[in-house]
């Protein structure tokens, strides 16, 4: 006899935690996953108040296309770049705002969230 079939249980999706990564580096970006799907770049739904991106002037609707020497074509690219950054590192972030490229300079912060 076969064991009983497992039952499917739907659970709520965890709330987005922002952009914490390996070295505890954070820009404080809050990606808009829906708007970023299929877009070349990562559209921001906002930036954490007082975070590096906020202090650099990032705004809701900005689309990140480059951080430092790395092109950012997807949320996965953003996560990779965050894994390469170190707290206190200065980095240039290129965003598209109102159809124009805008360069922002951010100082990477140490993440306040526990690393996983």
Helices and strands as residue ranges (DSSP letters): E 25-26, E 29-31, H 33-36, E 42-47, H 52-56, E 63-67, E 70-71, H 75-84, E 90-97, E 100-107, E 109-110
